[in-house]
């Protein structure tokens, strides 16, 4: 039996860093730059809609549209903007997001770390009470390694954004891994139901991290 834990929202509370980096990139070449509590409040409230990093672009587009007409349903705006954002735009934003993050880590590592705090669960995970465990995250590899080393969290292996893209989903990646390692049982804990929904394998028990950023549907709550 093994455990697979998501990182952002589950082990690490990265919402401040994701806000600062994505907002800085989004408004980098724009004359508009909202810098108020309302903008931040909306971002924090809807951070759970973002899965791959390019969806921060969609989130910021949605916030701008919502601020222009707060009578609109935010999640409907997000879905519309996601469908209307072309693939090249998504690829460019994700690439630039990871680049901006890397420069932040390189130039101001302590400040970056201060915006990526351990969750209460992350603190418990340090005690190795769940073993063996793996990290599976849409975060980029370098940032993931930097955080895990800093907090002395030692998974058996980590799977990051490029690994997930290779297999198409977190669920598929975990299934292939269980096949390869001949493992008969796994627990998968995430705060995004879309990732939990990607599982189609009876060997994998899915649990929702209630303390994270997303909204649950019908998944069992992971109690720790």
HELIX and SHEET records of a PDB file:
HELIX    1   1 UNK A   15  UNK A   26  1                                  12    
HELIX    2   2 UNK A   37  UNK A   46  1                                  10    
HELIX    3   3 UNK A   47  UNK A   49  5                                   3    
HELIX    4   4 UNK A   55  UNK A   68  1                                  14    
HELIX    5   5 UNK A   74  UNK A   84  1                                  11    
HELIX    6   6 UNK A   87  UNK A  107  1                                  21    
HELIX    7   7 UNK A  109  UNK A  114  1                                   6    
HELIX    8   8 UNK A  120  UNK A  125  1                                   6    
HELIX    9   9 UNK A  141  UNK A  150  1                                  10    
HELIX   10  10 UNK A  161  UNK A  167  1                                   7    
HELIX   11  11 UNK A  170  UNK A  181  1                                  12    
HELIX   12  12 UNK A  193  UNK A  197  1                                   5    
SHEET    1   A 6 UNK A 158  UNK A 159  0                                        
SHEET    2   A 6 UNK A 133  UNK A 136  1                                        
SHEET    3   A 6 UNK A   2  UNK A   5  1                                        
SHEET    4   A 6 UNK A 186  UNK A 190  1                                        
SHEET    5   A 6 UNK A 204  UNK A 208  1                                        
SHEET    6   A 6 UNK A 220  UNK A 221  1                                        
SHEET    1   B 2 UNK A  12  UNK A  13  0                                        
SHEET    2   B 2 UNK A 117  UNK A 118 -1                                        
END                                                                             
